[in-house]
Amino acid sequence: MTYLAKRRVIRHRRPALSGPLEDFTNKLVGQSSAEQQCVDQANLTEAAFDAKVDDLVQNWQPTGFYAPADIRSLVSATMSLVQQAQAVVDQAAATANAGQDSLLRATDDLARAGSRSLDYLAAATQADQQGNTVVNAPGLKTWVTNTMGTCGSAVVTANAIGCLQPWWVAALAAFQSGFDLAWSAVKGIAGVLASVGVGVLQVAADLSESMVYVKYAALALAGLWLWSKYR
């Protein structure tokens, strides 16, 4: 599977200078030392999230067949992370003079990614109702890794606005803890082996996203409700 990042923060490379000369140069180009620290922190934060997601892409090799309970566990871990990322974005949006456009895009990306959880929750419920013990969901891994990447990118976007705010250190630490928990939970689910005679419910590898673009924010809220109900 290939990890597809939704949006990347533009990286600003530090000039090959140091000390007072670097500070003077930064002032000349309109960038303070504090702003440079925010950029550096954003790059480090993004790299840490990317490394975790890349590890899942490379080393997490589920069978593609899941018990309904496994699907609910994966959706629960992923949607919990979406919820935490949105909370960080909301805090950044409440900051005075915050650039709302980038935060709105981050919110849209989170809602769009989260809305896909409905497909997998519905498949797990259908499997239970039909007596199928296995769900064939080959696209679930990609959804999980891409959504985790989207969450990381949303928090990096918030970093550019919130890193100088008093609340930022605690907010970032809480999200990083949640990210690590989600990573561990996801990696612990290997899927199942489908045997002859076992009922298998097929889920399309690339489900139609037509409904995602029609009120997908409302669908994401519905997904959060379903996640909280069935976790």
C-alpha positions in Angstrom: 0.0 0.0 0.0 1.1 3.6 -0.6 0.7 6.3 2.0 -0.9 9.3 0.5 -0.4 12.5 2.4 -3.2 15.0 2.1 -1.3 18.1 2.5 2.2 19.0 3.5 3.5 22.0 5.3 6.0 24.0 3.3 9.4 23.4 4.8 11.5 26.5 5.4 15.1 25.5 5.6 17.3 27.2 8.2 20.0 29.4 6.7 23.6 28.1 7.1 24.3 30.8 9.7 24.3 30.9 13.5 24.2 33.2 16.4 23.7 37.0 16.1 24.3 37.0 12.4 21.4 34.5 11.9 19.1 36.7 14.1 20.0 39.8 12.2 19.4 38.0 8.9 16.0 36.8 10.1 15.0 40.3 11.0 16.0 41.5 7.6 13.7 39.0 5.9 10.9 39.5 8.4 11.2 36.3 10.3 11.9 36.4 14.1 13.8 33.8 16.0 10.6 32.7 17.7 8.9 32.2 14.3 11.9 30.2 13.1 11.6 28.0 16.2 7.9 27.4 15.2 8.9 26.4 11.7 11.6 24.1 13.1 9.2 22.6 15.6 6.6 22.0 12.9 9.2 20.2 10.7 10.3 18.0 13.6 6.7 17.2 14.6 5.7 16.4 11.0 8.8 14.1 10.7 7.8 12.2 13.8 4.3 11.6 12.7 5.4 10.6 9.2 7.8 8.1 10.6 5.0 6.4 12.6 2.7 6.3 9.6 5.5 5.1 7.3 6.3 2.3 9.7 2.6 1.1 9.5 2.7 1.3 5.7 5.9 -0.7 5.5 5.6 -3.1 8.4 1.9 -3.5 9.3 0.7 -6.2 7.0 -2.8 -7.2 7.9 -4.4 -10.0 5.8 -7.2 -7.7 4.5 -9.7 -10.0 6.2 -11.1 -8.8 9.5 -13.5 -9.9 12.2 -16.2 -7.3 12.7 -14.8 -6.6 16.1 -11.4 -5.9 14.6 -13.0 -3.4 12.2 -14.7 -1.6 15.1 -11.4 -1.5 17.0 -9.5 0.0 14.0 -12.3 2.6 13.4 -12.4 3.4 17.1 -8.6 4.0 17.3 -8.6 6.1 14.1 -11.7 8.2 14.8 -10.4 8.9 18.3 -7.3 10.4 16.7 -9.5 12.4 14.3 -11.4 13.8 17.3 -8.1 14.8 19.1 -6.7 16.4 16.0 -9.9 18.4 15.5 -9.7 19.6 19.1 -6.2 20.9 18.5 -7.3 22.7 15.3 -10.2 24.2 17.2 -7.9 25.6 19.8 -5.7 27.1 17.1 -8.8 28.6 15.4 -9.7 30.4 18.7 -6.3 32.1 18.8 -6.4 35.8 18.0 -5.4 36.7 14.4 -5.3 33.0 13.4 -5.2 32.3 9.7 -8.6 30.6 9.3 -8.2 29.4 5.7 -5.5 26.8 6.5 -7.4 25.7 9.6 -10.7 25.3 7.6 -8.8 23.2 5.1 -7.5 21.0 7.9 -11.0 20.7 9.3 -12.4 19.7 5.9 -9.6 17.1 5.4 -10.4 15.6 8.8 -14.1 15.5 8.1 -13.6 13.9 4.7 -11.3 11.2 6.0 -13.5 10.5 9.0 -16.6 10.1 7.0 -15.2 6.9 5.4 -15.5 5.3 8.8 -19.2 4.9 8.2 -18.6 2.4 5.4 -16.5 0.2 7.6 -18.9 0.4 10.6 -21.8 -0.5 8.3 -19.9 -3.5 6.9 -19.2 -4.8 10.4 -22.8 -4.4 11.4 -24.0 -6.1 8.1 -21.6 -9.0 8.7 -23.0 -9.6 12.2 -26.5 -9.4 10.9 -25.8 -11.9 8.1 -23.9 -14.3 10.2 -20.6 -13.6 8.4 -17.6 -14.0 10.7 -15.1 -12.3 8.3 -15.2 -9.0 6.4 -12.9 -8.7 3.3 -11.9 -5.0 3.4 -8.7 -4.6 1.4 -8.9 -0.8 1.5 -9.1 -0.5 5.3 -5.3 -0.3 5.9 -5.0 2.5 3.4 -7.9 4.4 5.1 -6.3 4.0 8.5 -2.8 5.1 7.4 -4.0 8.0 5.3 -6.4 9.2 8.0 -3.6 9.1 10.6 -1.4 11.1 8.2 -4.2 13.6 7.8 -4.5 14.0 11.6 -0.7 14.6 11.8 -0.9 17.2 9.0 -3.8 19.0 10.7 -1.8 19.3 14.0 1.2 20.5 12.1 -1.0 23.2 10.5 -2.2 24.2 14.0 1.5 24.3 15.1 2.2 27.3 12.8 -0.5 29.3 14.7 -0.3 27.9 18.2 3.3 27.1 19.0 3.9 30.4 20.8 0.6 30.2 22.7 0.5 29.0 26.4 -1.8 26.1 25.6 0.3 24.6 22.8 2.8 22.5 24.7 0.1 20.6 26.6 -2.1 20.2 23.4 0.8 18.8 21.4 1.8 16.4 24.1 -1.7 15.1 24.5 -2.1 14.6 20.7 1.3 12.9 20.5 0.3 10.5 23.3 -3.0 9.8 21.5 -1.1 9.2 18.2 1.2 6.7 19.9 -1.8 4.9 21.4 -3.6 4.7 18.1 -0.4 3.5 16.4 0.0 0.7 18.9 -3.6 -0.3 18.7 -3.6 -0.4 14.9 -0.3 -2.4 14.7 -1.7 -5.0 17.1 -4.5 -6.0 14.7 -3.3 -8.5 12.1 -6.6 -9.5 10.6 -7.7 -13.1 10.1 -7.3 -15.9 7.6 -10.4 -16.7 5.6 -11.1 -20.4 5.5 -13.2 -22.4 3.1 -16.8 -22.5 4.3 -16.5 -19.4 6.4 -19.0 -16.6 5.5 -17.2 -13.6 4.1 -18.6 -10.2 3.5 -16.9 -8.3 0.6 -16.2 -4.6 0.9 -15.0 -2.8 -2.2 -11.3 -1.8 -2.1 -12.1 1.7 -3.3 -15.6 2.6 -2.2 -17.4 5.3 -4.0 -16.7 8.7 -2.5 -19.7 10.5 -4.1 -21.4 10.9 -0.7 -18.1 12.1 0.9 -18.3 15.4 -0.9 -22.0 16.0 -0.1 -22.3 17.2 3.5 -19.3 15.1 4.4 -18.9 17.1 7.6 -22.3 15.8 8.8 -21.3 12.3 7.9 -18.1 12.6 9.9 -20.2 13.7 12.9 -22.4 10.6 12.4 -19.3 8.5 12.2 -18.1 9.8 15.6 -21.5 9.0 17.0 -21.4 5.5 15.7 -17.9 5.0 16.9 -18.8 6.2 20.4 -21.8 3.9 20.4 -20.1 0.7 19.2 -16.6 1.0 20.6 
